[in-house]
Amino acid sequence: MYALSVNIGRPRPNPWKGISATGIDKRPVDGPVAVTAPGPKGTGAVGLSGDRVYDVKNHGGADQAVYAYAREDLDGWEAELGRPLANGVFGENLTTHGVDVNGALIGERWRIGPDVVLEVSCARIPCATFQGWLERDGWIKRFTRAALPGAYLRVVEPGEIRSGDRLEIVRRPAHEVTVALEFRAMTLEPELLPLLAAADALPEESKELIRRRTRATPPPGGART
Protein backbone atom coordinates (compact mmCIF):
# COMPACT_ATOMS: atom_id res chain seq x y z
CA MET A 1 0.00 0.00 0.00
CA TYR A 2 1.37 3.39 -0.93
CA ALA A 3 0.61 6.90 -2.14
CA LEU A 4 0.84 6.54 -5.90
CA SER A 5 0.78 10.31 -6.34
CA VAL A 6 0.42 13.48 -4.28
CA ASN A 7 -1.73 16.02 -6.11
CA ILE A 8 -2.01 19.81 -5.75
CA GLY A 9 -4.76 21.96 -7.25
CA ARG A 10 -4.43 24.64 -9.91
CA PRO A 11 -7.03 27.43 -9.64
CA ARG A 12 -9.52 27.42 -12.49
CA PRO A 13 -12.70 29.40 -13.20
CA ASN A 14 -15.80 27.71 -11.81
CA PRO A 15 -18.82 28.31 -14.07
CA TRP A 16 -20.72 25.40 -12.48
CA LYS A 17 -21.31 26.71 -8.98
CA GLY A 18 -21.58 30.48 -9.05
CA ILE A 19 -18.23 31.12 -7.38
CA SER A 20 -15.09 32.60 -8.86
CA ALA A 21 -12.75 29.60 -8.85
CA THR A 22 -12.26 25.94 -8.07
CA GLY A 23 -9.26 23.89 -6.97
CA ILE A 24 -10.57 20.62 -8.40
CA ASP A 25 -7.89 20.54 -11.14
CA LYS A 26 -5.27 18.64 -9.15
CA ARG A 27 -2.00 17.43 -10.69
CA PRO A 28 0.76 15.17 -9.35
CA VAL A 29 3.80 16.97 -7.97
CA ASP A 30 7.39 15.89 -7.47
CA GLY A 31 9.24 16.25 -4.21
CA PRO A 32 7.98 16.45 -0.64
CA VAL A 33 4.77 18.29 0.26
CA ALA A 34 4.19 19.67 3.76
CA VAL A 35 1.04 18.40 5.49
CA THR A 36 -0.47 20.32 8.42
CA ALA A 37 -3.85 20.59 10.12
CA PRO A 38 -5.62 23.51 8.41
CA GLY A 39 -7.90 24.65 11.22
CA PRO A 40 -11.67 25.15 10.96
CA LYS A 41 -13.67 25.31 7.75
CA GLY A 42 -14.25 28.74 6.26
CA THR A 43 -10.82 29.98 5.27
CA GLY A 44 -10.16 27.83 2.21
CA ALA A 45 -7.24 26.12 3.89
CA VAL A 46 -6.60 22.39 3.42
CA GLY A 47 -3.92 20.00 4.65
CA LEU A 48 -1.42 20.12 1.78
CA SER A 49 0.86 23.09 1.29
CA GLY A 50 0.19 24.88 -1.99
CA ASP A 51 -3.40 23.71 -2.24
CA ARG A 52 -6.71 25.32 -1.22
CA VAL A 53 -10.47 25.26 -1.80
CA TYR A 54 -12.66 28.12 -2.99
CA ASP A 55 -16.12 26.95 -1.92
CA VAL A 56 -15.22 27.68 1.68
CA LYS A 57 -18.73 26.98 2.98
CA ASN A 58 -18.76 23.35 1.87
CA HIS A 59 -15.11 22.31 1.58
CA GLY A 60 -11.81 22.49 3.42
CA GLY A 61 -11.04 22.71 7.11
CA ALA A 62 -9.83 20.15 9.61
CA ASP A 63 -12.28 17.36 8.73
CA GLN A 64 -11.67 17.68 4.98
CA ALA A 65 -7.96 18.36 5.12
CA VAL A 66 -6.96 15.66 2.62
CA TYR A 67 -9.02 13.78 0.03
CA ALA A 68 -7.95 10.28 -1.05
CA TYR A 69 -9.14 8.18 -3.98
CA ALA A 70 -7.95 4.73 -5.01
CA ARG A 71 -6.23 4.21 -8.35
CA GLU A 72 -8.08 0.90 -8.62
CA ASP A 73 -11.43 2.75 -8.51
CA LEU A 74 -10.21 5.28 -11.06
CA ASP A 75 -9.30 2.34 -13.31
CA GLY A 76 -12.84 1.00 -12.96
CA TRP A 77 -14.27 4.39 -13.92
CA GLU A 78 -11.88 4.55 -16.90
CA ALA A 79 -13.35 1.33 -18.24
CA GLU A 80 -16.93 2.46 -17.60
CA LEU A 81 -16.54 5.95 -19.02
CA GLY A 82 -14.29 4.96 -21.91
CA ARG A 83 -11.75 7.71 -21.28
CA PRO A 84 -8.40 8.00 -19.49
CA LEU A 85 -8.48 9.35 -15.94
CA ALA A 86 -5.21 10.78 -14.68
CA ASN A 87 -4.19 10.74 -11.04
CA GLY A 88 -5.85 13.71 -9.35
CA VAL A 89 -8.68 14.09 -11.86
CA PHE A 90 -11.37 13.49 -9.22
CA GLY A 91 -9.86 16.32 -7.19
CA GLU A 92 -8.05 13.96 -4.85
CA ASN A 93 -4.89 14.99 -3.00
CA LEU A 94 -3.78 11.38 -2.67
CA THR A 95 -4.15 8.76 -5.35
CA THR A 96 -3.56 5.51 -3.48
CA HIS A 97 -2.50 2.05 -4.58
CA GLY A 98 -3.43 -1.14 -2.79
CA VAL A 99 -5.77 0.56 -0.30
CA ASP A 100 -9.50 -0.14 -0.02
CA VAL A 101 -10.35 3.53 0.50
CA ASN A 102 -14.11 3.03 0.44
CA GLY A 103 -13.81 0.06 2.78
CA ALA A 104 -11.83 2.13 5.30
CA LEU A 105 -13.50 2.62 8.67
CA ILE A 106 -14.45 6.07 9.90
CA GLY A 107 -11.71 6.87 12.43
CA GLU A 108 -9.17 4.55 10.82
CA ARG A 109 -5.66 6.01 10.87
CA TRP A 110 -3.04 5.86 8.12
CA ARG A 111 0.65 6.55 8.42
CA ILE A 112 2.08 7.83 5.15
CA GLY A 113 5.86 8.07 4.94
CA PRO A 114 7.84 8.42 8.15
CA ASP A 115 5.93 11.31 9.73
CA VAL A 116 2.36 11.94 8.62
CA VAL A 117 -0.65 10.30 10.29
CA LEU A 118 -4.11 10.91 8.82
CA GLU A 119 -7.52 9.87 10.16
CA VAL A 120 -10.48 8.92 7.97
CA SER A 121 -13.27 11.37 8.78
CA CYS A 122 -16.05 11.06 6.17
CA ALA A 123 -17.00 10.34 2.58
CA ARG A 124 -16.89 12.84 -0.27
CA ILE A 125 -20.31 14.03 -1.44
CA PRO A 126 -20.36 14.94 -5.17
CA CYS A 127 -21.31 18.46 -6.26
CA ALA A 128 -22.02 20.49 -9.39
CA THR A 129 -18.35 21.43 -9.77
CA PHE A 130 -17.37 17.75 -9.95
CA GLN A 131 -20.00 17.05 -12.61
CA GLY A 132 -19.05 20.10 -14.67
CA TRP A 133 -15.34 19.34 -14.41
CA LEU A 134 -15.84 15.82 -15.81
CA GLU A 135 -18.23 17.13 -18.47
CA ARG A 136 -20.70 14.30 -17.87
CA ASP A 137 -24.42 14.97 -17.66
CA GLY A 138 -25.95 12.94 -14.86
CA TRP A 139 -22.55 12.35 -13.26
CA ILE A 140 -23.70 13.16 -9.72
CA LYS A 141 -26.40 10.48 -9.87
CA ARG A 142 -24.04 7.98 -11.48
CA PHE A 143 -21.28 8.58 -8.94
CA THR A 144 -23.78 8.37 -6.08
CA ARG A 145 -25.26 5.08 -7.25
CA ALA A 146 -21.78 3.54 -7.45
CA ALA A 147 -21.05 4.37 -3.79
CA LEU A 148 -17.32 4.73 -4.43
CA PRO A 149 -16.89 8.22 -2.98
CA GLY A 150 -13.33 8.23 -1.70
CA ALA A 151 -12.42 9.47 1.76
CA TYR A 152 -11.71 12.77 3.46
CA LEU A 153 -9.06 12.64 6.16
CA ARG A 154 -7.97 14.91 8.99
CA VAL A 155 -4.34 15.49 9.98
CA VAL A 156 -3.35 13.85 13.27
CA GLU A 157 0.43 14.15 12.95
CA PRO A 158 1.93 16.67 10.48
CA GLY A 159 5.02 16.22 8.37
CA GLU A 160 5.94 15.69 4.73
CA ILE A 161 4.70 13.23 2.14
CA ARG A 162 5.71 12.46 -1.40
CA SER A 163 4.62 10.21 -4.23
CA GLY A 164 5.64 6.62 -3.57
CA ASP A 165 5.51 6.87 0.23
CA ARG A 166 4.42 3.71 1.96
CA LEU A 167 0.93 3.77 3.48
CA GLU A 168 0.30 1.74 6.62
CA ILE A 169 -2.97 1.34 8.51
CA VAL A 170 -1.96 1.91 12.13
CA ARG A 171 -5.36 1.90 13.85
CA ARG A 172 -8.80 0.50 13.10
CA PRO A 173 -11.69 1.38 15.42
CA ALA A 174 -14.00 -1.26 16.88
CA HIS A 175 -17.03 -0.65 14.69
CA GLU A 176 -18.10 -1.49 11.14
CA VAL A 177 -18.95 1.93 9.71
CA THR A 178 -17.03 2.20 6.46
CA VAL A 179 -16.69 5.20 4.17
CA ALA A 180 -19.02 3.49 1.69
CA LEU A 181 -21.64 2.77 4.37
CA GLU A 182 -21.60 6.35 5.59
CA PHE A 183 -21.96 7.61 2.01
CA ARG A 184 -24.90 5.29 1.29
CA ALA A 185 -26.65 6.37 4.49
CA MET A 186 -26.14 10.06 3.75
CA THR A 187 -27.38 9.78 0.17
CA LEU A 188 -29.72 7.08 -1.16
CA GLU A 189 -30.26 4.82 1.86
CA PRO A 190 -31.33 6.94 4.86
CA GLU A 191 -32.61 3.82 6.62
CA LEU A 192 -28.92 3.09 7.35
CA LEU A 193 -28.45 6.34 9.30
CA PRO A 194 -28.85 4.78 12.77
CA LEU A 195 -25.82 2.56 12.06
CA LEU A 196 -23.59 5.64 11.87
CA ALA A 197 -23.95 6.35 15.59
CA ALA A 198 -21.07 3.93 16.24
CA ALA A 199 -18.62 6.14 14.32
CA ASP A 200 -17.58 8.74 16.87
CA ALA A 201 -14.88 10.13 14.56
CA LEU A 202 -17.42 11.57 12.11
CA PRO A 203 -17.30 15.38 11.86
CA GLU A 204 -19.59 17.19 14.30
CA GLU A 205 -21.55 18.78 11.46
CA SER A 206 -22.18 15.31 10.02
CA LYS A 207 -23.38 14.04 13.40
CA GLU A 208 -25.84 16.92 13.68
CA LEU A 209 -27.10 16.29 10.15
CA ILE A 210 -27.53 12.59 10.97
CA ARG A 211 -29.53 13.45 14.10
CA ARG A 212 -31.85 15.73 12.12
CA ARG A 213 -32.34 13.23 9.32
CA THR A 214 -32.86 10.34 11.73
CA ARG A 215 -35.66 12.24 13.46
CA ALA A 216 -37.23 12.96 10.07
CA THR A 217 -36.94 9.42 8.68
CA PRO A 218 -39.84 7.05 9.44
CA PRO A 219 -38.77 3.69 10.86
CA PRO A 220 -38.78 0.69 8.49
CA GLY A 221 -42.23 -0.80 8.01
CA GLY A 222 -44.38 2.20 8.75
CA ALA A 223 -44.83 5.86 9.53
CA ARG A 224 -43.96 7.56 12.77
CA THR A 225 -46.59 7.56 15.47
VEXRODREN-587385 format. One record per residue (C-alpha): z, y, x; residue in three letters; residue number from 1. Coordinates in nm, 4 decimals, decimal comma, m for minus. Each point is the difference from the previous one (the first is absolute). Example, Ala and Ser with C-alpha at 12.3 -4.5 7.8 and 13.67 -1.06 7.14 Angstrom:
2
         w         v         u   aa    i
    0,7800   m0,4500    1,2300  ALA    1
   m0,0660    0,3440    0,1370  SER    2
END
This chain:
225
         w         v         u   aa    i
    0,0000    0,0000    0,0000  MET    1
   m0,0930    0,3387    0,1368  TYR    2
   m0,1214    0,3516   m0,0759  ALA    3
   m0,3761   m0,0366    0,0232  LEU    4
   m0,0437    0,3772   m0,0065  SER    5
    0,2063    0,3171   m0,0353  VAL    6
   m0,1835    0,2543   m0,2153  ASN    7
    0,0369    0,3784   m0,0283  ILE    8
   m0,1509    0,2154   m0,2747  GLY    9
   m0,2657    0,2678    0,0327  ARG   10
    0,0272    0,2788   m0,2596  PRO   11
   m0,2853   m0,0003   m0,2494  ARG   12
   m0,0710    0,1980   m0,3179  PRO   13
    0,1389   m0,1698   m0,3096  ASN   14
   m0,2262    0,0602   m0,3020  PRO   15
    0,1594   m0,2906   m0,1902  TRP   16
    0,3502    0,1308   m0,0590  LYS   17
   m0,0074    0,3773   m0,0274  GLY   18
    0,1677    0,0636    0,3350  ILE   19
   m0,1487    0,1478    0,3140  SER   20
    0,0009   m0,2994    0,2341  ALA   21
    0,0788   m0,3668    0,0493  THR   22
    0,1100   m0,2042    0,2998  GLY   23
   m0,1434   m0,3277   m0,1311  ILE   24
   m0,2736   m0,0071    0,2680  ASP   25
    0,1981   m0,1909    0,2625  LYS   26
   m0,1537   m0,1211    0,3269  ARG   27
    0,1343   m0,2255    0,2761  PRO   28
    0,1378    0,1803    0,3037  VAL   29
    0,0504   m0,1084    0,3596  ASP   30
    0,3258    0,0361    0,1846  GLY   31
    0,3565    0,0199   m0,1259  PRO   32
    0,0906    0,1837   m0,3209  VAL   33
    0,3501    0,1385   m0,0578  ALA   34
    0,1730   m0,1271   m0,3151  VAL   35
    0,2925    0,1921   m0,1516  THR   36
    0,1702    0,0266   m0,3379  ALA   37
   m0,1713    0,2927   m0,1769  PRO   38
    0,2814    0,1139   m0,2282  GLY   39
   m0,0266    0,0495   m0,3767  PRO   40
   m0,3205    0,0163   m0,1999  LYS   41
   m0,1485    0,3426   m0,0583  GLY   42
   m0,0993    0,1239    0,3435  THR   43
   m0,3065   m0,2150    0,0652  GLY   44
    0,1688   m0,1711    0,2926  ALA   45
   m0,0472   m0,3723    0,0640  VAL   46
    0,1223   m0,2387    0,2673  GLY   47
   m0,2866    0,0120    0,2503  LEU   48
   m0,0491    0,2967    0,2286  SER   49
   m0,3280    0,1785   m0,0677  GLY   50
   m0,0250   m0,1171   m0,3591  ASP   51
    0,1021    0,1615   m0,3309  ARG   52
   m0,0581   m0,0059   m0,3760  VAL   53
   m0,1190    0,2856   m0,2184  TYR   54
    0,1068   m0,1170   m0,3459  ASP   55
    0,3603    0,0732    0,0894  VAL   56
    0,1296   m0,0704   m0,3509  LYS   57
   m0,1108   m0,3629   m0,0027  ASN   58
   m0,0291   m0,1033    0,3650  HIS   59
    0,1843    0,0175    0,3296  GLY   60
    0,3686    0,0225    0,0772  GLY   61
    0,2504   m0,2566    0,1207  ALA   62
   m0,0883   m0,2786   m0,2449  ASP   63
   m0,3746    0,0317    0,0607  GLN   64
    0,0138    0,0686    0,3718  ALA   65
   m0,2498   m0,2707    0,0995  VAL   66
   m0,2593   m0,1873   m0,2057  TYR   67
   m0,1079   m0,3500    0,1065  ALA   68
   m0,2927   m0,2102   m0,1183  TYR   69
   m0,1029   m0,3455    0,1183  ALA   70
   m0,3340   m0,0520    0,1723  ARG   71
   m0,0276   m0,3303   m0,1850  GLU   72
    0,0117    0,1840   m0,3347  ASP   73
   m0,2554    0,2533    0,1216  LEU   74
   m0,2254   m0,2936    0,0913  ASP   75
    0,0358   m0,1338   m0,3542  GLY   76
   m0,0963    0,3387   m0,1426  TRP   77
   m0,2977    0,0155    0,2383  GLU   78
   m0,1342   m0,3212   m0,1465  ALA   79
    0,0638    0,1127   m0,3577  GLU   80
   m0,1423    0,3491    0,0382  LEU   81
   m0,2885   m0,0997    0,2251  GLY   82
    0,0631    0,2751    0,2545  ARG   83
    0,1785    0,0294    0,3351  PRO   84
    0,3549    0,1354   m0,0087  LEU   85
    0,1258    0,1424    0,3279  ALA   86
    0,3645   m0,0034    0,1017  ASN   87
    0,1687    0,2970   m0,1659  GLY   88
   m0,2511    0,0380   m0,2836  VAL   89
    0,2646   m0,0603   m0,2684  PHE   90
    0,2023    0,2834    0,1503  GLY   91
    0,2342   m0,2364    0,1816  GLU   92
    0,1853    0,1029    0,3154  ASN   93
    0,0332   m0,3610    0,1118  LEU   94
   m0,2680   m0,2622   m0,0378  THR   95
    0,1872   m0,3244    0,0593  THR   96
   m0,1107   m0,3464    0,1064  HIS   97
    0,1792   m0,3193   m0,0929  GLY   98
    0,2490    0,1706   m0,2345  VAL   99
    0,0285   m0,0705   m0,3729  ASP  100
    0,0514    0,3674   m0,0847  VAL  101
   m0,0062   m0,0503   m0,3758  ASN  102
    0,2347   m0,2965    0,0292  GLY  103
    0,2518    0,2066    0,1980  ALA  104
    0,3366    0,0486   m0,1666  LEU  105
    0,1232    0,3450   m0,0956  ILE  106
    0,2527    0,0805    0,2740  GLY  107
   m0,1606   m0,2318    0,2544  GLU  108
    0,0048    0,1455    0,3510  ARG  109
   m0,2744   m0,0148    0,2623  TRP  110
    0,0298    0,0685    0,3691  ARG  111
   m0,3274    0,1280    0,1427  ILE  112
   m0,0209    0,0244    0,3781  GLY  113
    0,3210    0,0349    0,1984  PRO  114
    0,1582    0,2892   m0,1916  ASP  115
   m0,1113    0,0627   m0,3567  VAL  116
    0,1676   m0,1632   m0,3010  VAL  117
   m0,1471    0,0605   m0,3461  LEU  118
    0,1337   m0,1044   m0,3407  GLU  119
   m0,2195   m0,0942   m0,2960  VAL  120
    0,0814    0,2445   m0,2797  SER  121
   m0,2611   m0,0313   m0,2781  CYS  122
   m0,3589   m0,0712   m0,0943  ALA  123
   m0,2847    0,2492    0,0108  ARG  124
   m0,1174    0,1199   m0,3423  ILE  125
   m0,3732    0,0908   m0,0049  PRO  126
   m0,1088    0,3515   m0,0949  CYS  127
   m0,3132    0,2029   m0,0707  ALA  128
   m0,0381    0,0942    0,3671  THR  129
   m0,0175   m0,3679    0,0977  PHE  130
   m0,2664   m0,0697   m0,2628  GLN  131
   m0,2055    0,3050    0,0950  GLY  132
    0,0259   m0,0765    0,3703  TRP  133
   m0,1398   m0,3520   m0,0494  LEU  134
   m0,2664    0,1312   m0,2395  GLU  135
    0,0599   m0,2828   m0,2463  ARG  136
    0,0213    0,0672   m0,3725  ASP  137
    0,2803   m0,2036   m0,1531  GLY  138
    0,1594   m0,0590    0,3401  TRP  139
    0,3545    0,0813   m0,1153  ILE  140
   m0,0156   m0,2680   m0,2693  LYS  141
   m0,1610   m0,2506    0,2356  ARG  142
    0,2549    0,0603    0,2761  PHE  143
    0,2853   m0,0205   m0,2496  THR  144
   m0,1165   m0,3292   m0,1486  ARG  145
   m0,0206   m0,1538    0,3479  ALA  146
    0,3664    0,0830    0,0729  ALA  147
   m0,0644    0,0356    0,3735  LEU  148
    0,1454    0,3489    0,0424  PRO  149
    0,1277    0,0016    0,3569  GLY  150
    0,3464    0,1241    0,0902  ALA  151
    0,1702    0,3297    0,0713  TYR  152
    0,2699   m0,0132    0,2648  LEU  153
    0,2830    0,2268    0,1093  ARG  154
    0,0984    0,0581    0,3628  VAL  155
    0,3292   m0,1641    0,0996  VAL  156
   m0,0322    0,0305    0,3775  GLU  157
   m0,2465    0,2518    0,1504  PRO  158
   m0,2114   m0,0453    0,3087  GLY  159
   m0,3635   m0,0526    0,0922  GLU  160
   m0,2589   m0,2459   m0,1240  ILE  161
   m0,3543   m0,0775    0,1006  ARG  162
   m0,2827   m0,2252   m0,1084  SER  163
    0,0657   m0,3590    0,1011  GLY  164
    0,3795    0,0258   m0,0127  ASP  165
    0,1732   m0,3165   m0,1091  ARG  166
    0,1519    0,0060   m0,3492  LEU  167
    0,3148   m0,2026   m0,0629  GLU  168
    0,1889   m0,0407   m0,3269  ILE  169
    0,3621    0,0575    0,1009  VAL  170
    0,1711   m0,0010   m0,3399  ARG  171
   m0,0749   m0,1399   m0,3434  ARG  172
    0,2320    0,0876   m0,2893  PRO  173
    0,1468   m0,2636   m0,2306  ALA  174
   m0,2194    0,0611   m0,3038  HIS  175
   m0,3554   m0,0846   m0,1070  GLU  176
   m0,1430    0,3423   m0,0847  VAL  177
   m0,3246    0,0271    0,1920  THR  178
   m0,2292    0,2995    0,0343  VAL  179
   m0,2480   m0,1705   m0,2335  ALA  180
    0,2679   m0,0722   m0,2617  LEU  181
    0,1227    0,3582    0,0039  GLU  182
   m0,3580    0,1255   m0,0364  PHE  183
   m0,0726   m0,2315   m0,2931  ARG  184
    0,3201    0,1078   m0,1752  ALA  185
   m0,0736    0,3688    0,0513  MET  186
   m0,3588   m0,0278   m0,1240  THR  187
   m0,1327   m0,2695   m0,2343  LEU  188
    0,3021   m0,2267   m0,0540  GLU  189
    0,3005    0,2120   m0,1068  PRO  190
    0,1752   m0,3117   m0,1281  GLU  191
    0,0736   m0,0725    0,3686  LEU  192
    0,1944    0,3249    0,0470  LEU  193
    0,3473   m0,1566   m0,0397  PRO  194
   m0,0710   m0,2215    0,3024  LEU  195
   m0,0195    0,3074    0,2232  LEU  196
    0,3723    0,0712   m0,0356  ALA  197
    0,0651   m0,2419    0,2878  ALA  198
   m0,1923    0,2208    0,2454  ALA  199
    0,2556    0,2600    0,1032  ASP  200
   m0,2317    0,1391    0,2702  ALA  201
   m0,2445    0,1438   m0,2537  LEU  202
   m0,0251    0,3809    0,0114  PRO  203
    0,2438    0,1812   m0,2281  GLU  204
   m0,2835    0,1591   m0,1968  GLU  205
   m0,1438   m0,3470   m0,0623  SER  206
    0,3371   m0,1267   m0,1201  LYS  207
    0,0283    0,2876   m0,2459  GLU  208
   m0,3529   m0,0623   m0,1266  LEU  209
    0,0823   m0,3701   m0,0425  ILE  210
    0,3127    0,0860   m0,2003  ARG  211
   m0,1981    0,2276   m0,2315  ARG  212
   m0,2796   m0,2497   m0,0495  ARG  213
    0,2403   m0,2894   m0,0524  THR  214
    0,1732    0,1904   m0,2792  ARG  215
   m0,3387    0,0717   m0,1568  ALA  216
   m0,1385   m0,3542    0,0287  THR  217
    0,0753   m0,2369   m0,2900  PRO  218
    0,1422   m0,3359    0,1068  PRO  219
   m0,2371   m0,3004   m0,0010  PRO  220
   m0,0476   m0,1483   m0,3454  GLY  221
    0,0738    0,2996   m0,2143  GLY  222
    0,0777    0,3659   m0,0454  ALA  223
    0,3240    0,1699    0,0870  ARG  224
    0,2700    0,0006   m0,2626  THR  225
END
